Amino acid sequence: MRCTYSLTIEAICPIHGVDDRYELTVHSDATVYVERLTKLARSFSGRKLTQEDLTQAVARHLRGMTVTTVGYHSGVKAVVTERFT
């Protein structure tokens, strides 16, 4: 089984101090309870994090799942993917 989950995480840019929204996608070979994902999203909400650091932190928490974030910074679309086993 292949499951895909998508949600938005709002953080703060550590460079410019502005709000950033990241579209987060999680790919899993097993069911992930939505409550786990929303709790995880809340734990990062409002924190000063780069997109890369956010992606790595979520992937560490969701070991064995592929995590991708999409964000826009100064007009540049950034896509970051990470997976920890």
C-alpha positions, -999 to +999 in steps of 0.1 A: +000+000+000+012+035-008-002+064+012+003+101+005-006+129+030-004+166+024-006+195+048+007+230+053+032+241+080+037+277+088+071+287+101+092+319+103+121+326+080+152+328+102+169+352+077+141+378+071+118+371+100+087+368+077+061+341+078+067+311+054+042+285+044+055+251+034+034+225+016+044+192+032+039+159+015+045+125+033+047+093+014+043+061+034+040+024+029+016+022+059-012+042+074-003+073+093-029+087+116-038+123+106-037+133+143+000+124+143+006+146+114-014+176+127+003+173+161+037+173+143+027+203+122+017+222+153+050+215+170+068+233+141+043+261+136+057+296+143+093+284+148+122+300+130+134+272+106+149+270+072+129+248+048+158+224+047+160+221+085+122+217+087+122+189+061+150+170+078+134+174+113+100+160+100+117+132+081+136+122+113+104+121+132+087+101+105+115+076+099+110+053+070+087+078+052+096+102+024+090+139+033+089+166+007+084+203+012+076+230-013+081+267-005+087+300-022+115+323-012+121+357-029+102+344-059+122+311-061+103+278-057+123+254-035+116+217-033+133+196-006+130+159-001+144+137+027+140+102+040+156+087+071+155+049+076 
